Amino acid sequence: MMLRIVLLVAMLVASPARAEWLMAESAHFRLHANTSEKSIRERVALLEDFRSLLITLTTAGAARAPEPRLDVYLLGNIADARPFSRLPPSVAGFYVASPGGVVAYAENGSLGIATLLHEYAHHFMLASGAAAYPAWYVEGFAEYFMTARFQPEKVEFGGINDVRARWLGHGNWLPMERVLARRIPAGQGETTAMFYAQSWALTHYLFRAEGENAKLRAYLKAVNLGADPVEAFKTHVEPDLGKFQGRLRNYLSGRKFTYSTFKRPAVTPATVTVTPLPASARDLLLPLADLEVAPPNAPIKDRATAIINAAAARHPGDPLADRALALLALRFGDREEAATRLETLLKNAPDDPLLLLWRAEATPKNTPEGRAAALRLLVRSSRANPDDWRTLRAYALAKGARTTRLTDNDMDVLLAAWRLAPQVDVLALDLAVAMAHADRLPEAANVLAPLANAPHGGRFAALAERLVEAAEAGEKRGFFAALARPAPATVAP
């Protein structure tokens, strides 16, 4: 027995220490991971490389607006990203653009990283703001670029997407009319898999086959101007869709299928700052992140309360625990408790922009004095972090963006918020409503067009379609009548 105990102790001593949570910040990313410093630096460098590739190869990079860092969480188990709910078992990563923040999650493995690149390609495309693309191109663009490979001496892109190629080789192809439709075809399993596979193949062909890229540009321009995606394809690419599908099959099986490789230019490596997070991050980092981006009406109150209270009890007096408790109170209606907790936190961090934003949210605005106090807090928050679109949005809402005509200066604040985060549906809706109040209906229609064309559809897309229709017709009264119908579940109160 003594020998077994000694051996057990020796094994415990020899075991490597569990990695703690680290945060790595580069110019465009803020990455959180429970991994080694070497690994987290490599992951951030990959993301910066991928962003640079997209800028190099697309017109979207010609004049990009300033962009906030994208928060990314790399996890050993993707289920940990949703401590208050469950994810489908097949998920390797996902992306959230909500009033609380824009965040990407992925498992820290090959499939998870590929999914992360796919989701970042969406994020990059959505940053163009007012461009409306058909569903197949949105997904095909991401599928095409996620195959990029970065080596010390060269970069490759446009290679075979192995998963999609297998489906194309053995699955039942969807009719082109279904692939080209505005939305992703209804269905599950093979239907969805074939849509993604054919979207990748279609994008690859139109990007790379001789003479096709100009047709693609003309087609996308027509769709962005409101043309039906199927009819526009017939007009600008190929009138006979059956014939085109046969040509696409031949392209995939023939020798004209290509990929690109080029020598890496001599560039300065991305500057990355790595910061160890406190021990409390093991228990509180992911619950706090999930609480920040959860929809306001998500049915998570009981579970979130139990998890965060239990985790905070294990770390009494810890700033991260106190932040989580303050946000918990703020999200679920106890604004007085939230205000008290936030005042305590602000004594030690008076210029923390997020704490100032939350303190403004906790301030009642139903009196002139309360509204003025909230606005002062938001001004302080914006001075501490001028690029936080959440603060700019909160300021514009406090000035009445949804209910009255904004001054030109306040409209500029809301417009600046949208330019920083055009990926956020609710922010685009806020701006469109403010523009409608200001009799700028054509601009409101342009802002809402990407929402109306959202590949996955949903209640928000249906609302945006109604609003765009009214705005394009110049019907201000009809616009607000459509807005008054039951709101989508994702719209913040």
N, C-alpha and C positions, 0 to 999 in steps of 0.2 A: 504493500500500500504506500509506504514511504517513497519507494522508487517511482511509482506512478505520479505522486504529487510533485516530486522533484522534476520529472520529465514535463509535466503540465506547466509548471512555473517556467521552465526553460523555454518551452514553446511560446508562452505568452510574452516573455521578454524578447524573444527573437522575432516576433511578428512585427511587420512594419506598422508605423503609426497611421491611423486613418487620416486621409487627406481632409483638410478643412476647406470651408468655402472661401473662394477668392473672387475678387472683382477685377477685371482687366478693362481698361478704358483706352480706346484709340480715338482718332478724329471723328469716327462715324458710328462707333459701336461701344456698348457697355455690356460686357459679357460676364455672367456669373456662372461659376462651375465649382463642383466639389472634386477638384483634380489637382494635378501638380502645376507649378508655375510654368514649366516648360510647355506642358500641354495647352494651357489656357492661352499662352502667347502664340502658339502655333495656330490655334483656332481663330483668334482675332486677326492674325496676319492673313489667313485664308479668306475671311470675310472682306477684309480691305482689298485683297487681290481680286475677289469676285466683283466687288463694286467697281473697281477700276476697269475691269474687262467690260462690264456693261456700259460704262461711260464711253469707253473707247469705241465700242461697236454700235452704239445707237445715237440717234440725233437727240435723244432725251438728255444726253450729257452736255450738250452744247452750251446751255445757259441755265444751270440748275440753281434754284434758290437755296439759301442756307437751310440746313436740315438738322434737326436734333439728333442726338445719338439714339440709335435703336437699342433698346434693352433686349438682351438675349439670355436665356437660361438653358444651359446644357446639363442634362440629367442622366443618371444611371438608369432610371426607370421613369418613363414619360408620365406614368400615372401620378407621380408625385407633384406634377404641375397643377393638378386639380384636387387639392386636399379636401375640398368641400363637396365634391361631386365625382362622377365617374366618366372616364373617357372610353370610347370604343376600343376594343383590344387591338385593332389593326393600326392604330395611330402611332406614327413615329415622331411626329412633330406637328405644330400648328402655330397660327398667327392670330393675334387679337389686336384690333384697332377700336378702342372704346373711349368713352369720355374720360376714363381714368388713366389711360395710357396706351401706348403702342408697343407691343411685346411679342417676341417670338420664343417658342419653346421647342427643344429637340432633344432626342436621346443622343448621348455622346458616343455614337458608333457610325459605321459607314452609311446605313440607311437613314439614320437621324440627320446626319450632316447633309446628305443629298436632299432630304426634305427641307432642311433649313435653307439651302441655296434656292430651292424651288420657291419657298415662301418669301425669301428676300427679293427674288425676281419680281414677284407680285408687288411687294412694297415699293420697289424701284419704279415699276410701271405706274403705279397709282400716284407716285409723287408728281407726275405730269399734271395732275389736277383735273383739268377739264376735258381730257380726251376720253371718248367713249369707244370701247373696243368690243367686238363680238366675243362670245364665251370661248370659242375654239382658239382664238388668237391669244387671249389672256392666259389660258392654260398651256397652249402650245409654246408660247414664248418662254414660260417658266420651265417647261419640260426640255426645251431645246438647250437653254443655257445651263441648266443644273448639271449637265454632263461635263462641264469644263474641268480640266485637270491642270494643276499648277506644279511645275517642277522647277528646280533651281535655275535651269538654263532655258526653259521653254514653257509655252502655254499652249494647250490644246483645247479646242471647242468644236461643237458641231458633230461630236461622235455619236455612236449608236447608243440609244437608251435601251439597255438590255431587256428590262421588264416590258417596255412598250413594244419592242421588236418581237418578243415571244407572243404577245397577244395578237399582233398583226399577222404573224405566221400561222397561228392556229385558231384564232377566234373568228367569229362571224362578223364581218364588217357591217357597220351601220350605213344606211343610205346617206349620201352626201347632204341631202336636205336636212336631216336630223343633226348632223355634225355642224352644219353652217348656221343653224338657227340661233337666235339671240341668246337663248338660255341653254345651259347644260341639259341634255335630254333627261326626262324623268325616267327613273328606273334604278336598279341596283346591280351589283355583281358585274356580270359580263357587259351590260350596257354602259355602265360608268367606265369600266376598264377600257372598252373599245373606244369610247369618246376620247379619253385621254391619249390613247395610243394613236388614233387617227389625227388628233389635233397636233401631236408631236410630228407625225409624218408630214402633215400638210404644211406646218410651219417650216420644217426642214427643207421641203421641196421649194416653197416659195422664196425662202431666204437664199437658196444655193443654186437652184437650177437656172441655166442660162436664160436670160430674158424675162424671168418671172418676178424679180424683185420690184420692177417698175409697176407691174400689174398689181402686186400686193399693195404698194403705196397708194395707187389710185383707188383701189377697193377700200382700204382703211379710211381714206379721206371721205369717200362717199358715205360709209357707215357712220363716221363721226358727225357728218352733216345730217344724219337722220334717215338714210336709205335703209331699206330692209336688207339684212345681211345676205340672204339667199339670192335675192334679185340683183343686188350689187355685185355678187360674185359672178353671176351669169353675164352681167354687163362688162365687167372689167377684167375677168380672169378667163372664164370658159363657159359658154352658154349651155353646153351639153354636159351635165354633171356626171352622167354615167360614163361618158368618154373620159372625163377628167379622172374619175376614180380608177379607171383602167390604167391611165398614164401614171398615176401615183403608185399603183402596185408595181408597174414595170420599173419605175425609178428606184423603189426600195430593193428590188431583186437584181437590178442591173449594175453595171460598172460605173454609172454616173453618180452614184452615191458617194459623197466626199465628206471629209472633215478638214479642219484647218489647224495648222501649227505655226507658231512664230517664235522667234527668239525673244526672250524676255529683255526688255530694255533695262538699262542700268538706272535703277531708281533708288532713292533713299528708303530703307525699310521703314515701315510704319512705326511711329513712336507709340509705345504701349506702356501704360502705367499699371502695375499690379498692386492691389491692396488686399491684405488679409482681412477677412470679415470676422466679427466677434464670434465666440463660441455659440452664442444664442442664435446665430444664423442657421444652425442645424435644425432648430425647431421652428423658427419664426420667419425666415426669409421667404419661403414659398407661400405660406399662408398669407403673409402681408402682401406679396405681389398679386396673389389671386384675388384678395379682397379689393385691391386697388382697381382692377380691371373688370370685376364682376358686374353684370348688368344690374341696375338699381333694383329691379324687381325679381332678381334671381332668388329661388327658395332655399337660401343657404343660411339663414339667420341662426337657427338652432345649432347646426353643425359648426359653423364658423365661430360662434360664441364659445362652444365647448372646447374646440381645438385651441383657439387663441388664449382663452383664460387658463387652460391647463399648461400650455407652453410658457406663458408669461409667469406663471407661478413657479416654474423651474428656474427662472432668471429674474428674481426680484430686483427692481431698481435698474435693470438693463435698459439703455436708451431704445434699442430695437424693440424690446418687449413693450415699453411705454408707448412707442409710436403705434404698434399694432393695437394696443388697447384703446388709444385715442381714435384711430380710424374705425375700429369696431363700434365705438359709441357714436361716431359721426354718421356711419353708414346706416345704423339701425335706430336712429331717431332720438337718442339721448344727447341733444346738442349741448346742454349745460355741462354734463360730464365731459364731453369732448372738449369743450372750451376750457374747462379747468385743467384737464390733462395737457392740452396744447400750451396753455400759458406756462405750465411748469417746464415743459420741454423747451419753450422759447427763451426761458431765462438762461439756459445753457447754450442755446444756438439761436440767437436773435435774428440772424440773417439767413436761416434755412428757408429756401424758397417754398418747399413743399409744405412745411409746417405753417408758414404764413398763409398759403393757399387754403389749407384745411381750416385754419383759424377763421379765415374770411367766410368759408362755407358754414362754419358753426355760428356765425353772427346773424341774428335775426335781421331781416332787411325790410320789415313791414312798417318801419318808421324812418323818417328822414335821418335821424341820428344813427340808427343802426346801419342804414344803407351807406352813409358817409364813412362810418367806421370800417365797414367791409371794404369799401373802395380804397381807403388808406392802406389797409393790409395788403390788398392786391397790388397797389403801386409799389410797396416795399418788396413784395415777392418778385415782381417783374424787374425791379432794379437788381435784385440778387441773381436772377436768371432771365435775361431778356428773351431767350429763345424757348421758354416754356409756353407752348400754345395753350395749355390748360388754364394758366393764369390769365392770358389775354382773352380767352373765351369767357372765363368767369367775369372779367371786368365788363365786357360787352353785354353779357346777360344782365349784370347788375344795373347797367345803364338802360335796360329795356329793349334789348335786341329783338325779342320775340313779340313784343306788344306795342311798340311805338317806333316812330321814325328816328333813327340815330342821327347825331350830328356827323359831319364829314369826318371829324377826328376819331369819333368812336367807331364809325364804319371802317376806318383805316385799321383800327386795332383788331377788329374781328377779321378783316381781310388778311392781316398779317398772321393771325392764328391759323387760318385756313391754309395759307401758303406754307406754313411750317408743318402742317399735318393734314394734307388733303385726303389721306387714307381714312380718316375718321368720318363715318357717315353722318353722325349727329352734328358734327361741326359744319359739314357742308349744308345740312338742313338749316342750321342756325343762320348761316350766311345768306342762303337763298331767301329765307323769311325776312331778314333785315333788308335785303335788296328789294323784295316785293313791297315792303312798307315804304321804301324810298322811290317807288315807281321805276325800278330798274329790272323789269321783268325779263328782258332778253338775257341779261347777265345771270339772273336767277336760274333760267333754263339751262344755261351753259354749265353752271356749277352743279346742277342736279343730274345732268346727262349721264355721268359715270354711274351714279346710283341707280338710275332707271335701267341701265344696261348691265347691272351686276350679274355675273355669270350664273350664280346660284339662285337668283330671284329672291323670293321671300316677301314678307309684308312690307319691308322697308322699300324694296324695289317697286312694289305695286304703288305705294304712296308717292314715290318719286315720279313714276310715270304719270300719275294724275296731275301732279304739280307742274311737270314739264309741259304737258298738254295745255293746261290753263295759261301758263306763262308765255308759251309760244303764240297762243291766240290773243295775248294781251288782255286777258280777263283777270284783273286783280281780285274782283269779288269771287270769281270761281276758284282762284288759287287758294284763298283763305277758307272757302267752303270745303275744298278738298282737304285742307289741313285740319279742319275741325272734326273730320271723321275719326273713328277710333285709331289711336296712335300705335305704331309698331312697338313691340315689346322692348326693343333696344333703345328707344328714345328716353333720355334722362328726364326726370321731372323738373 
